[in-house]
Amino acid sequence: MVADDGYDLVHARFAAPIALAAGLAAAAREAASAGRTVQAIAGFELRIPEPLSQAAFDSFNRDYVAQLKGMGLEVKGMMPATRTNVAATVGGVSEPSVYAVSYTVPAVRSARAFVLSGAPEEKSGDAATMLESIMQALSPSLDEIGASWSDTTAIQLYGIEDFQKDLVDKVLSRTGSAAIHGIHWFPSRPPIVGLKLEIDARSAGLEVVVKA
């Protein structure tokens, strides 16, 4: 998701994850506190207790989409808000919860503002192979929205593999000046059983922590 011209993004992390329904409501209140409507919400970061089977994941999605529709986030039959949905391996949650939300505000900088949904590996194998497949999936998404890795203000990695050197070679070496920000690592698993790594990214002009 890319912000319209003249708008930037706020990335708001809750001090502690909030159970899904209450967390979605808290996200709407956070946007409203900045004078923005719920339609300004650009993305959610969710946490679930453990990875799901494909059938359970599909069921979760149906309920999640229904809640977003109830909030008024459907636009022409589509859900424009991006999503990352992972299971923390330490400090986890007991039920699906909202960890963070991104929403648009009038621009505070000239850089392109965007948020990319989490992308897991499309190829199995060692860490290098999996990371390479993720970058091959994310890079075209940036091209489509007219942005580049150098615009990125935060790159977030989810996984518990032995990937440190590969992370530098396969990811950071390809992100231009954004590499100065490093990578935010969350010991986590992607939402579907069998997947091992996931990466998301954003370009946001303001980072805040919200005590709901």
MARVO-816284 format. One line per 10 residues: their letters; for each residue x negated, y negated, z of C-alpha. Coordinates in nm, 4 decimals. Example, Ala and Ser with C-alpha at 12.3 -4.5 7.8 and 13.67 -1.06 7.14 Angstrom:
<atoms>
AS = -1.2300,0.4500,0.7800 | -1.3670,0.1060,0.7140
</atoms>
This chain:
<atoms>
MVADDGYDLV = 0.0000,0.0000,0.0000 | -0.1356,-0.3410,-0.0968 | -0.0122,-0.6715,0.0455 | 0.1383,-0.9251,-0.1924 | -0.0684,-1.2270,-0.2868 | -0.0684,-1.4778,-0.0035 | -0.0336,-1.2106,0.2649 | -0.2745,-1.0224,0.4883 | -0.2363,-0.7255,0.7226 | -0.2345,-0.6906,1.0984
HARFAAPIAL = -0.3415,-0.3524,1.2342 | -0.1802,-0.3067,1.5751 | -0.2878,-0.0108,1.7892 | -0.0748,0.0782,2.0883 | -0.2623,0.1091,2.4170 | -0.1215,0.4624,2.4370 | 0.0746,0.6601,2.1753 | 0.4525,0.6161,2.2003 | 0.7019,0.8975,2.1322 | 0.8197,0.8791,1.7714
AAGLAAAARE = 1.1636,0.7172,1.7937 | 1.0566,0.4720,2.0636 | 0.7282,0.4126,1.8808 | 0.9010,0.3216,1.5559 | 1.1187,0.0777,1.7495 | 0.8089,-0.0659,1.9187 | 0.6472,-0.1096,1.5767 | 0.9476,-0.3074,1.4571 | 0.9302,-0.5258,1.7686 | 0.5593,-0.5865,1.7138
AASAGRTVQA = 0.6268,-0.7076,1.3585 | 0.9130,-0.9214,1.4860 | 0.6838,-1.0796,1.7470 | 0.4827,-1.2180,1.4539 | 0.7975,-1.3526,1.2911 | 0.8142,-1.0684,1.0395 | 1.1041,-0.8429,0.9443 | 1.0848,-0.4647,0.9607 | 1.0268,-0.4602,0.5835 | 0.6828,-0.6130,0.6526
IAGFELRIPE = 0.5656,-0.2799,0.7983 | 0.3017,-0.1364,0.5662 | 0.1895,0.1782,0.7407 | 0.2073,0.4037,1.0450 | -0.0535,0.6186,1.2171 | 0.1093,0.9142,1.3898 | -0.0126,1.1805,1.6284 | 0.1391,1.5292,1.6622 | 0.0659,1.7986,1.9236 | -0.0790,2.0525,1.6773
PLSQAAFDSF = -0.1018,2.1259,1.3044 | 0.2198,2.2561,1.1500 | 0.3120,2.5292,0.9062 | 0.4224,2.3984,0.5674 | 0.7862,2.4698,0.6550 | 0.7577,2.2896,0.9894 | 0.5772,1.9991,0.8219 | 0.8566,1.9671,0.5645 | 1.1140,1.9683,0.8445 | 0.9210,1.6998,1.0314
NRDYVAQLKG = 0.9101,1.4880,0.7173 | 1.2843,1.5077,0.6651 | 1.3484,1.3801,1.0163 | 1.0793,1.1126,0.9846 | 1.2149,0.9846,0.6536 | 1.5663,0.9744,0.7983 | 1.4396,0.7552,1.0839 | 1.2612,0.5215,0.8423 | 1.5782,0.4896,0.6361 | 1.7658,0.4051,0.9544
MGLEVKGMMP = 1.5169,0.1250,1.0173 | 1.5753,-0.0178,0.6706 | 1.2351,0.0770,0.5312 | 1.3632,0.2415,0.2133 | 1.3025,0.0335,-0.1012 | 1.4628,0.1482,-0.4268 | 1.4735,0.5055,-0.3049 | 1.1090,0.5033,-0.1960 | 0.9234,0.4755,0.1339 | 0.6438,0.2237,0.0723
ATRTNVAATV = 0.4945,0.2443,0.4227 | 0.1794,0.4596,0.4236 | 0.1175,0.7270,0.6829 | -0.1597,0.9138,0.8580 | -0.0374,1.2038,1.0709 | -0.2940,1.4105,1.2611 | -0.3268,1.6338,1.5681 | -0.5863,1.5160,1.8184 | -0.8038,1.7935,1.9590 | -0.8785,1.5966,2.2768
GGVSEPSVYA = -0.6531,1.3455,2.4523 | -0.3620,1.4691,2.2474 | 0.0132,1.4131,2.2716 | 0.2946,1.6410,2.3858 | 0.5352,1.5254,2.1135 | 0.5142,1.3399,1.7809 | 0.4104,0.9825,1.8574 | 0.3181,0.6507,1.6977 | -0.0463,0.5526,1.7518 | -0.0655,0.2368,1.5385
VSYTVPAVRS = 0.1213,0.0263,1.2837 | 0.0108,-0.2125,1.0096 | 0.2291,-0.5000,0.8897 | 0.1968,-0.8017,0.6647 | 0.1600,-1.1627,0.7739 | 0.0803,-1.4830,0.5846 | -0.2814,-1.4622,0.4713 | -0.5598,-1.5494,0.7148 | -0.8360,-1.4725,0.4625 | -0.8827,-1.4432,0.0875
ARAFVLSGAP = -0.9739,-1.0726,0.0727 | -0.7362,-0.8122,-0.0687 | -0.5341,-0.6516,0.2138 | -0.4327,-0.2868,0.1907 | -0.3811,0.0343,0.3814 | -0.4306,0.3851,0.2393 | -0.2478,0.6920,0.3663 | -0.4608,0.9654,0.5140 | -0.5928,1.2064,0.2514 | -0.7055,1.5612,0.3452
EEKSGDAATM = -0.9473,1.7698,0.1445 | -0.8191,1.9058,-0.1857 | -1.1019,2.1606,-0.2070 | -1.2107,2.3977,0.0663 | -1.5750,2.4725,0.1358 | -1.8497,2.3121,0.3388 | -1.8226,1.9588,0.4756 | -1.9921,1.8069,0.1712 | -1.7443,1.9695,-0.0674 | -1.4434,1.8651,0.1394
LESIMQALSP = -1.5614,1.5060,0.1852 | -1.6374,1.4740,-0.1844 | -1.2855,1.5892,-0.2739 | -1.1341,1.3348,-0.0337 | -1.3344,1.0496,-0.1837 | -1.2306,1.1586,-0.5318 | -0.8686,1.1313,-0.4164 | -0.8975,0.7969,-0.2365 | -1.1123,0.6021,-0.4842 | -0.8533,0.6068,-0.7677
SLDEIGASWS = -0.5928,0.4791,-0.5199 | -0.8098,0.1733,-0.4579 | -0.8480,0.1203,-0.8316 | -0.4702,0.1323,-0.8739 | -0.4134,-0.1494,-0.6256 | -0.6968,-0.3655,-0.7551 | -0.9170,-0.3199,-0.4490 | -1.2562,-0.1670,-0.3817 | -1.4374,0.0075,-0.0991 | -1.6279,-0.3132,-0.0303
DTTAIQLYGI = -1.2977,-0.4779,0.0673 | -1.2430,-0.2200,0.3412 | -1.2577,-0.3299,0.7043 | -1.2020,0.0142,0.8625 | -1.2574,0.3736,0.7517 | -1.1150,0.6412,0.9793 | -1.2209,1.0061,0.9771 | -1.0243,1.2913,1.1308 | -1.1897,1.6311,1.1807 | -1.4169,1.8410,1.3989
EDFQKDLVDK = -1.6582,1.9794,1.1391 | -2.0388,1.9525,1.1395 | -2.0545,1.6744,0.8840 | -2.2820,1.3964,1.0074 | -2.5400,1.3922,0.7250 | -2.2793,1.4700,0.4605 | -2.0728,1.1820,0.5936 | -2.3514,0.9383,0.5138 | -2.4305,1.0932,0.1749 | -2.0765,1.1575,0.0512
VLSRTGSAAI = -1.8750,0.8747,0.2077 | -2.0682,0.5791,0.3527 | -2.3210,0.5605,0.0689 | -2.0280,0.5004,-0.1696 | -1.8405,0.2337,0.0236 | -2.0612,-0.0639,-0.0518 | -2.0753,-0.3385,0.2074 | -1.7924,-0.1716,0.4030 | -2.0531,0.0776,0.5301 | -2.1660,-0.1860,0.7807
HGIHWFPSRP = -1.8465,-0.1180,0.9770 | -1.9320,0.2512,1.0101 | -1.6538,0.5054,1.0435 | -1.4014,0.5431,1.3219 | -1.4053,0.9131,1.4102 | -1.1088,1.0866,1.5721 | -1.1628,1.4502,1.6780 | -0.8427,1.5726,1.5140 | -0.6894,1.8129,1.2655 | -0.4802,1.7205,0.9594
PIVGLKLEID = -0.1074,1.7937,0.9992 | -0.0894,2.1240,0.8073 | -0.2469,2.4469,0.9300 | -0.5618,2.5308,0.7362 | -0.6732,2.1781,0.6477 | -0.9868,2.0519,0.8217 | -1.0676,1.6903,0.7342 | -0.8811,1.3688,0.6561 | -0.9794,1.0082,0.5849 | -0.7773,0.6882,0.5675
ARSAGLEVVV = -0.8869,0.3283,0.5140 | -0.7603,-0.0273,0.5380 | -0.8462,-0.3897,0.4827 | -0.6834,-0.5923,0.7606 | -0.7532,-0.9490,0.8668 | -0.6499,-0.8954,1.2274 | -0.6925,-0.6028,1.4687 | -0.4931,-0.6033,1.7931 | -0.4137,-0.3687,2.0792 | -0.0512,-0.3739,2.1937
KA = 0.0699,-0.2780,2.5389 | 0.4241,-0.1644,2.4679
</atoms>
